[in-house]
Amino acid sequence: MAVAGVSQAVAVGLMMNSWLVVAYALCGSLVWNWIIRPLEEADLAERFGAAFEEYRAQVACWIPRWPQHTDS
């Protein structure tokens, strides 16, 4: 979701030929990554415990990847 949101904002900036919008989108992504995301993840870890930790281990934040299937 984060990659799609930043990509969309950058695309809008490029379509509008506005480097200020592109810079704003990139700066916003850094603020989200360094300030907001740790707070959200701490809250989710507190509320959901081991289930969230397992989810976090399987899902990448910025770069999507194919899910790892395990034989159960």
Secondary structure by P-SEA (a helix, b strand, c coil): caaaaaaaaaaaaaaaccaaaaaaaaaaaaaaacccaaaaaaaaaaacaaaaaaaaaccccccccccccccc
